[in-house]
Amino acid sequence: MKGFEYRRGDKYAPIPPNEQGLPTVEADYWLQVHKVQGLHTEGLCFDRAGNLYYTVLYGGSVCRIDMDTMKIETVYHDDNIKPASVKIHKDGRIFVSCLNKDGRPGGIFTINPDGTGYTDIVKGHSIDDLAFDKDGGFYFSELIGDDTNPTGAVYYVDPEYKEVSPFMTGMATPNGVAMSTDESVLWVTESHRSRIHRVMRTSYKTSNVVYTTTGFYGPDSCEIDEDDNLYVAMCGQGKVLVFNYYGYPIGQILLPKRDEGLNLWCTHTYIRPDTRELYIISCDDNGDEGSWIFKAEAFAKSNSNNFQYR
């Protein structure tokens, strides 16, 4: 009698049958940013000068990489925060989103590029990510709740930062937010329900769940390119799924050694301005890989219509 045999990767994050036929590439190692296990690095974002930022979730740091020298500099540090993402205002201010930590509420604060000028923008929310609109207002995701207690939400903050209004409610850990190039569509990932939402930003606010992912953990932060393709980091799976403007999967990028259970905690992607260079940040909870930024080629160049580059 013949029994089952494990295939490569079956014990960790096998590719689901419906995704096995997608065009697939493997990312390259680019830069190891930390050797310590389990720091959970996140929040990739380029500034106008070409520097690449990231956050250290369990290290309380915002870091910057000089793309010419590959030197890493800590821009801001606070042991009492859990920084989950960085987005940059077109005036150069760095917006840092923070999750709740040890009973201390999270929020969003801004700093100058040299780390000075701390200013609270939003307080009292456990915030994972934000996306600016053309006027300088922004959407943010509150990373709380789960499938049995969907208390998470997406909020909108007006350009003057005076009003915080609920936009989507009843969610199970909403995570990544991104807007289409013409800002008519807001993309939202919902980690604990493994869903990707495509929301029309009209007075009718029509929303569709265009894709449901398989396996643990779920869709994390997301980003778009100039052709309106969406790149979704799959946390716990060591890969990035790519969708077209209408929400159909068109490709996937696999991280090295994912079949061995390494480099699985993939959290964020970002395309370098004016290029197709896609950078992916991930950390390794199962081995000694530490935290790496990986590199692959995107379908198209970065979104030059992004608020910060206008």
Buried (B, 14 or more C-beta within 10 A) or exposed (E): EEEEEEEEBEEBBBBEEEBEEEEEEEBEBBBEBBEEBBBBBBBBBBBEEEBBBBBBBBBBBBBBBEBEEEEBEEBBBBEEBBBBBBBBBEEEBBBBBBBBBEEEEBBBBBBBBEBEEEEEBBEEBBBBBBBBBEEBBBBBBBBBBEEEEBEBBBBBBEEEBEEBEEBBBEBBBBBBBBBBBEBEBBBBBBBBBBBBBBBBBEEEEEBEBBBEBBBEBBBBBBBBBBEBBBBBBBBBBBBBBBBBBEBEBEBBBBBBBBBBBBBBBBBBBBBBBEEBBBBBBBBBBBEEBBBBBBBBEBBEBBBEBBBBBE
